[in-house]
Amino acid sequence: MTTTVEQKATNVHWHDGDVTRDNRASILGHKGVTLWFTGLSGSGKSTVAVAVEKALAARGVLSYRLDGDNIRLGINSNLGFSAEDRQENIRRVGEISKLFADTGVVVLSSFISPYREDRDVVRKMHEDGGLPYLEVFVDCPLEEAESRDPKGLYKKARAGEIKGFTGIDDPYEAPVSPELRLNTAEMTLEQEVEVIISTLQEKGIIAKD
């Protein structure tokens, strides 16, 4: 699987404006960052992202969630779940996340993103742009995720109704060195949110209480 994307348009160049990233941070009162939540289906990625968004709003911090299903209902509606389509799905979301973070928004991207190589591409996008990026591994044992099965997807995968389902007949490559690891089988949702908020404060992304 390759992560090289052909640049088809020619004679195109990035154009900077007169309003800088620091200017935008000054207006908002905080910096932009992408928090990339990765984990198995049913691990709790979306749940914790929703809770973090609410906690940030209460602090006056502008954030926005990019969720797997929401993105596939719109900009990525033409993609399926083959390895190639999953790769392109993550690449597009990475580019969107980078743009949001550049505006000064705290981006909460929740995607299974099962392949390390694809996640590394998103990380490099941010590093090349000088933007903060935090990989958040929502670590949940397969047995626990399958027992939750909020969408009934594991049941369908076990029955052979869904092919290439992550964790069943397609691999999930866990992060090796994520910035944050949330053990959802041991931590409460409140604890998970607290850890994320504290990390953002410690890194100077948002103001301390």
Residue frames as qw, qx, qy, qz and C-alpha x, y, z in Angstrom:
[[0.000, 0.888, 0.459, 0.000, 0.00, 0.00, 0.00],
 [0.456, 0.197, 0.013, 0.868, 1.46, 3.32, -1.04],
 [0.131, -0.774, -0.437, 0.439, 0.80, 6.71, 0.49],
 [0.229, -0.203, 0.320, 0.897, 2.10, 8.73, -2.43],
 [0.367, 0.726, 0.519, -0.262, -0.59, 10.99, -3.90],
 [0.474, 0.261, 0.422, 0.727, -0.12, 12.23, -7.43],
 [0.049, 0.611, 0.160, -0.774, -0.40, 16.00, -7.86],
 [0.494, 0.479, 0.657, 0.309, -2.55, 16.21, -10.98],
 [0.157, 0.967, 0.199, 0.003, -3.10, 19.96, -11.11],
 [0.678, 0.088, 0.030, 0.730, -0.11, 21.87, -12.45],
 [0.177, 0.426, 0.031, 0.887, 1.02, 25.47, -12.01],
 [0.521, -0.744, -0.303, -0.287, -0.60, 25.70, -8.57],
 [0.390, 0.283, -0.508, 0.714, 1.05, 27.32, -5.57],
 [0.403, -0.625, -0.600, 0.296, 0.13, 27.89, -1.93],
 [0.113, 0.619, 0.052, 0.775, -0.75, 31.53, -1.26],
 [0.372, -0.381, -0.590, 0.607, -0.34, 33.01, 2.21],
 [0.051, -0.865, -0.351, -0.354, -2.46, 35.96, 3.30],
 [0.140, 0.599, -0.323, 0.719, -1.60, 38.87, 5.57],
 [0.680, -0.528, 0.193, -0.470, -3.41, 37.42, 8.59],
 [0.293, 0.423, -0.843, 0.158, -1.03, 35.05, 10.37],
 [0.646, -0.268, -0.714, 0.009, -1.66, 31.99, 12.48],
 [0.316, -0.168, -0.532, 0.767, -0.63, 34.05, 15.52],
 [0.251, -0.098, -0.064, -0.961, -3.20, 36.69, 14.57],
 [0.649, -0.252, -0.539, -0.474, -5.94, 34.09, 14.52],
 [0.589, -0.225, -0.686, 0.363, -4.78, 32.62, 17.84],
 [0.102, -0.026, -0.327, 0.939, -4.91, 36.11, 19.34],
 [0.461, -0.181, -0.258, -0.829, -8.49, 36.58, 18.15],
 [0.752, -0.241, -0.557, -0.256, -9.61, 33.20, 19.51],
 [0.473, -0.685, 0.395, -0.389, -7.54, 33.19, 22.69],
 [0.790, -0.262, 0.553, 0.022, -6.07, 29.74, 21.99],
 [0.029, 0.482, -0.729, -0.485, -4.04, 27.83, 19.41],
 [0.843, 0.230, -0.198, -0.444, -5.15, 25.34, 16.81],
 [0.217, -0.382, 0.897, -0.040, -4.38, 21.65, 17.14],
 [0.752, 0.046, -0.474, -0.456, -5.56, 18.32, 15.79],
 [0.483, -0.281, 0.766, -0.319, -6.44, 15.56, 18.23],
 [0.584, 0.223, -0.646, -0.438, -6.60, 12.35, 16.23],
 [0.664, -0.213, 0.574, -0.428, -8.70, 9.73, 18.03],
 [0.561, 0.307, -0.704, -0.309, -7.94, 6.25, 16.73],
 [0.361, -0.168, 0.837, -0.375, -9.22, 2.87, 17.92],
 [0.061, 0.197, 0.955, 0.215, -11.51, -0.02, 17.13],
 [0.396, -0.390, -0.413, -0.722, -15.14, 0.44, 16.21],
 [0.696, -0.566, -0.395, -0.195, -17.03, 0.72, 19.50],
 [0.617, 0.001, -0.439, 0.653, -13.94, 1.75, 21.47],
 [0.257, -0.794, -0.415, 0.362, -15.49, 5.09, 22.45],
 [0.424, 0.065, 0.207, 0.879, -13.73, 7.50, 20.09],
 [0.090, -0.560, -0.402, -0.719, -16.83, 9.51, 19.20],
 [0.541, -0.714, -0.445, 0.000, -18.11, 9.44, 22.78],
 [0.573, -0.479, -0.116, 0.655, -14.97, 10.99, 24.22],
 [0.280, 0.192, 0.297, 0.892, -14.69, 13.50, 21.36],
 [0.247, -0.697, -0.472, -0.479, -18.26, 14.69, 22.02],
 [0.594, -0.710, -0.306, 0.223, -17.47, 15.07, 25.72],
 [0.540, -0.224, 0.062, 0.809, -14.23, 16.94, 25.02],
 [0.110, 0.456, 0.398, 0.788, -16.01, 19.28, 22.62],
 [0.408, -0.779, -0.412, -0.237, -18.54, 20.10, 25.34],
 [0.650, -0.570, -0.156, 0.478, -15.80, 20.66, 27.92],
 [0.439, 0.030, 0.205, 0.874, -13.90, 22.96, 25.56],
 [0.068, -0.639, -0.434, -0.631, -17.03, 24.97, 24.74],
 [0.530, -0.772, -0.346, 0.062, -17.57, 25.51, 28.46],
 [0.581, -0.468, 0.046, 0.664, -14.08, 27.03, 28.58],
 [0.257, 0.872, 0.000, -0.417, -14.73, 29.29, 25.60],
 [0.271, -0.416, 0.724, 0.478, -12.51, 27.23, 23.29],
 [0.690, 0.461, -0.128, -0.544, -13.62, 26.80, 19.68],
 [0.329, -0.244, 0.897, 0.166, -13.47, 23.20, 18.56],
 [0.715, 0.312, -0.190, -0.596, -14.98, 21.08, 15.82],
 [0.663, -0.149, 0.732, -0.048, -15.54, 17.34, 15.52],
 [0.517, 0.414, -0.579, -0.475, -14.78, 15.42, 12.37],
 [0.670, -0.130, 0.666, -0.303, -16.50, 12.04, 12.73],
 [0.255, -0.129, 0.880, 0.379, -16.18, 8.97, 10.52],
 [0.290, 0.538, 0.790, 0.043, -19.84, 8.57, 9.60],
 [0.137, 0.856, 0.200, -0.456, -20.41, 12.31, 9.18],
 [0.055, -0.604, 0.531, 0.592, -17.52, 12.62, 6.74],
 [0.210, 0.029, 0.913, 0.348, -18.63, 9.58, 4.75],
 [0.273, 0.685, 0.651, -0.180, -22.10, 11.10, 4.41],
 [0.192, 0.927, 0.036, -0.319, -20.60, 14.13, 2.70],
 [0.158, 0.817, -0.480, -0.276, -17.15, 14.84, 1.32],
 [0.066, -0.379, 0.914, 0.130, -16.14, 11.16, 1.31],
 [0.752, 0.201, 0.382, -0.499, -19.45, 9.70, 0.18],
 [0.741, 0.535, -0.326, -0.242, -17.73, 8.32, -2.93],
 [0.176, 0.510, -0.823, 0.178, -15.38, 6.11, -0.90],
 [0.874, -0.229, -0.357, -0.236, -15.92, 2.55, 0.26],
 [0.653, -0.667, 0.341, -0.112, -13.94, 0.41, 2.70],
 [0.900, 0.297, -0.134, 0.291, -11.24, -1.12, 0.54],
 [0.672, -0.390, -0.041, 0.628, -7.67, -0.53, 1.70],
 [0.346, 0.255, 0.265, 0.863, -7.24, 2.11, -1.02],
 [0.214, -0.718, -0.373, -0.547, -10.47, 3.90, -0.14],
 [0.640, -0.695, -0.256, 0.207, -9.66, 3.83, 3.56],
 [0.598, -0.140, 0.064, 0.787, -6.29, 5.34, 2.75],
 [0.120, 0.428, 0.314, 0.839, -7.88, 8.14, 0.72],
 [0.437, -0.759, -0.434, -0.209, -10.52, 8.68, 3.39],
 [0.642, -0.599, -0.149, 0.454, -7.84, 9.32, 6.01],
 [0.468, 0.072, 0.193, 0.859, -5.74, 11.47, 3.67],
 [0.059, -0.628, -0.381, -0.676, -8.68, 13.76, 2.95],
 [0.550, -0.773, -0.315, -0.033, -9.61, 14.01, 6.61],
 [0.673, -0.321, -0.053, 0.664, -5.99, 14.77, 7.43],
 [0.276, 0.295, 0.244, 0.882, -5.98, 17.68, 4.98],
 [0.312, -0.729, -0.379, -0.478, -9.27, 19.00, 6.39],
 [0.682, -0.628, -0.264, 0.265, -7.97, 18.68, 9.94],
 [0.573, -0.080, 0.038, 0.815, -4.82, 20.57, 9.02],
 [0.054, 0.503, 0.295, 0.811, -6.82, 23.44, 7.52],
 [0.509, -0.750, -0.350, -0.237, -9.09, 23.67, 10.57],
 [0.717, -0.473, -0.163, 0.485, -6.09, 23.61, 12.92],
 [0.438, 0.182, 0.135, 0.870, -4.44, 26.35, 10.86],
 [0.167, -0.685, -0.299, -0.643, -7.47, 28.58, 11.49],
 [0.088, -0.400, 0.543, -0.733, -6.94, 28.14, 15.24],
 [0.809, -0.243, -0.090, -0.527, -9.64, 25.54, 15.88],
 [0.348, -0.335, 0.856, -0.183, -9.13, 22.57, 18.19],
 [0.669, 0.202, -0.504, -0.508, -9.94, 19.71, 15.81],
 [0.579, -0.205, 0.727, -0.308, -11.34, 16.47, 17.19],
 [0.586, 0.352, -0.569, -0.457, -10.96, 13.84, 14.47],
 [0.643, -0.191, 0.674, -0.309, -12.47, 10.45, 15.35],
 [0.742, 0.432, -0.385, -0.338, -11.60, 7.70, 12.87],
 [0.969, -0.182, 0.155, 0.054, -10.73, 4.04, 13.21],
 [0.320, 0.835, -0.447, -0.013, -7.78, 4.76, 10.89],
 [0.957, -0.257, 0.133, -0.020, -6.50, 1.19, 11.28],
 [0.852, 0.298, -0.034, 0.429, -3.20, 1.53, 9.42],
 [0.519, -0.635, -0.005, 0.572, -0.15, 3.15, 11.03],
 [0.450, 0.082, 0.404, 0.792, 1.19, 4.26, 7.68],
 [0.010, 0.706, 0.485, 0.515, -1.92, 6.33, 6.98],
 [0.437, -0.858, -0.238, 0.127, -1.85, 7.91, 10.43],
 [0.595, -0.367, 0.165, 0.695, 1.84, 8.74, 9.95],
 [0.304, 0.428, 0.438, 0.730, 0.93, 10.56, 6.73],
 [0.223, -0.864, -0.358, -0.276, -1.52, 12.75, 8.65],
 [0.607, -0.676, -0.050, 0.414, 1.07, 13.42, 11.34],
 [0.543, -0.058, 0.298, 0.783, 3.61, 14.48, 8.72],
 [0.116, 0.714, 0.442, 0.530, 1.06, 16.83, 7.11],
 [0.383, -0.903, -0.187, -0.044, 0.83, 18.68, 10.40],
 [0.677, -0.474, 0.143, 0.544, 4.55, 18.57, 11.12],
 [0.480, 0.259, 0.380, 0.747, 5.33, 19.99, 7.68],
 [0.045, -0.765, -0.344, -0.543, 2.82, 22.76, 8.33],
 [0.186, 0.269, -0.489, 0.809, 4.21, 23.52, 11.78],
 [0.595, -0.398, -0.114, -0.689, 0.92, 22.54, 13.41],
 [0.325, -0.305, 0.790, -0.421, 0.42, 20.68, 16.71],
 [0.743, 0.030, -0.527, -0.412, -0.85, 17.11, 16.36],
 [0.364, -0.338, 0.755, -0.429, -1.78, 14.71, 19.14],
 [0.569, -0.004, -0.759, -0.318, -2.54, 11.08, 18.44],
 [0.516, -0.276, 0.508, -0.632, -5.03, 9.78, 20.99],
 [0.370, 0.060, -0.911, -0.171, -5.21, 5.99, 21.15],
 [0.687, -0.241, 0.197, -0.657, -8.63, 5.00, 22.49],
 [0.225, 0.295, -0.928, 0.032, -7.44, 1.62, 23.70],
 [0.747, -0.083, 0.295, -0.590, -10.24, -0.87, 24.09],
 [0.328, -0.171, 0.922, 0.114, -9.87, -4.67, 23.96],
 [0.306, -0.003, -0.692, -0.654, -11.62, -6.28, 21.00],
 [0.251, -0.351, -0.898, 0.089, -13.79, -8.33, 23.34],
 [0.033, -0.509, -0.456, 0.730, -15.00, -5.18, 25.09],
 [0.201, 0.305, -0.294, -0.883, -15.64, -3.28, 21.86],
 [0.303, -0.091, -0.837, -0.447, -17.49, -6.24, 20.43],
 [0.163, -0.425, -0.831, 0.320, -19.63, -6.60, 23.54],
 [0.107, 0.480, 0.207, -0.846, -20.71, -2.96, 23.17],
 [0.233, 0.224, 0.776, 0.542, -21.35, -3.16, 19.40],
 [0.195, 0.468, 0.350, -0.788, -23.53, 0.00, 19.37],
 [0.453, 0.437, -0.303, -0.715, -24.22, -0.25, 15.62],
 [0.894, 0.104, 0.382, -0.209, -24.46, -4.03, 15.40],
 [0.489, 0.725, -0.444, -0.194, -21.47, -4.07, 13.06],
 [0.140, -0.447, 0.880, -0.082, -19.50, -6.79, 14.81],
 [0.659, 0.165, 0.662, -0.317, -22.51, -9.07, 14.71],
 [0.709, 0.653, 0.015, -0.266, -22.84, -8.51, 10.98],
 [0.239, 0.712, -0.657, -0.068, -19.10, -9.04, 10.47],
 [0.377, -0.259, 0.871, -0.180, -19.17, -12.31, 12.41],
 [0.702, 0.370, 0.542, -0.278, -22.10, -13.40, 10.26],
 [0.507, 0.042, 0.609, 0.608, -20.16, -12.62, 7.09],
 [0.267, 0.841, 0.470, 0.020, -22.49, -9.77, 6.11],
 [0.062, 0.975, -0.199, -0.073, -19.63, -7.23, 6.28],
 [0.902, 0.162, -0.028, 0.399, -16.27, -8.04, 4.72],
 [0.487, 0.424, -0.177, 0.743, -12.96, -6.42, 5.65],
 [0.436, -0.836, -0.156, -0.296, -14.18, -5.31, 9.07],
 [0.201, 0.636, -0.553, 0.499, -11.42, -3.98, 11.31],
 [0.397, -0.408, 0.659, -0.492, -10.59, -6.34, 14.14],
 [0.858, 0.094, 0.409, -0.297, -12.42, -9.30, 12.60],
 [0.849, 0.254, 0.356, 0.298, -11.06, -9.98, 9.12],
 [0.428, 0.750, -0.065, 0.501, -9.00, -6.85, 8.65],
 [0.636, -0.164, -0.427, 0.621, -6.16, -5.74, 10.96],
 [0.174, -0.967, -0.064, -0.173, -5.99, -2.82, 13.37],
 [0.678, 0.234, -0.303, 0.628, -2.43, -1.59, 13.81],
 [0.443, -0.833, -0.286, 0.169, -2.29, 0.01, 17.26],
 [0.172, 0.918, -0.233, 0.271, -0.19, 3.15, 17.72],
 [0.776, 0.063, -0.415, 0.471, 3.33, 2.56, 18.96],
 [0.371, -0.189, -0.341, 0.843, 3.95, 5.93, 20.60],
 [0.063, -0.768, -0.481, -0.419, 0.71, 7.93, 20.83],
 [0.042, 0.462, -0.287, 0.838, 0.75, 11.24, 22.67],
 [0.516, -0.222, 0.446, -0.697, -2.18, 9.97, 24.74],
 [0.366, -0.052, -0.914, -0.166, -3.49, 6.50, 25.51],
 [0.546, -0.218, 0.252, -0.768, -6.97, 6.18, 26.99],
 [0.132, -0.014, -0.991, 0.029, -7.79, 2.78, 28.45],
 [0.488, -0.242, -0.181, -0.819, -11.57, 2.86, 28.13],
 [0.721, -0.259, -0.637, -0.087, -12.01, -0.39, 30.04],
 [0.567, -0.282, -0.514, 0.579, -10.45, 1.18, 33.14],
 [0.117, -0.082, -0.124, 0.982, -11.04, 4.94, 32.84],
 [0.225, 0.693, 0.605, -0.321, -14.31, 6.80, 33.23],
 [0.395, 0.716, 0.350, 0.456, -15.37, 9.25, 30.54],
 [0.224, -0.974, -0.017, -0.040, -14.78, 12.10, 32.98],
 [0.654, -0.541, 0.356, 0.392, -11.20, 10.92, 33.58],
 [0.641, 0.294, 0.466, 0.534, -10.55, 10.68, 29.85],
 [0.163, 0.896, 0.240, 0.335, -11.78, 14.24, 29.29],
 [0.446, -0.878, 0.113, 0.129, -9.72, 15.50, 32.22],
 [0.720, -0.246, 0.404, 0.508, -6.54, 13.94, 30.82],
 [0.494, 0.528, 0.422, 0.547, -7.11, 15.52, 27.40],
 [0.065, -0.963, -0.148, -0.216, -7.93, 18.98, 28.77],
 [0.588, -0.735, 0.211, 0.264, -4.90, 18.87, 31.06],
 [0.710, 0.015, 0.422, 0.563, -2.65, 17.87, 28.17],
 [0.318, 0.748, 0.331, 0.479, -3.89, 20.76, 26.03],
 [0.295, -0.954, -0.004, -0.062, -3.22, 23.13, 28.91],
 [0.715, -0.502, 0.306, 0.379, 0.26, 21.73, 29.60],
 [0.625, 0.200, 0.448, 0.608, 1.20, 22.12, 25.93],
 [0.082, -0.418, -0.010, 0.905, 0.03, 25.73, 25.90],
 [0.049, 0.337, 0.735, 0.586, -2.76, 25.12, 23.38],
 [0.333, -0.739, -0.409, -0.419, -5.49, 26.42, 25.69],
 [0.091, -0.624, 0.395, -0.669, -5.30, 28.51, 28.84],
 [0.341, -0.094, -0.862, 0.362, -5.06, 26.89, 32.25],
 [0.373, -0.718, -0.554, -0.195, -8.04, 27.17, 34.61]]
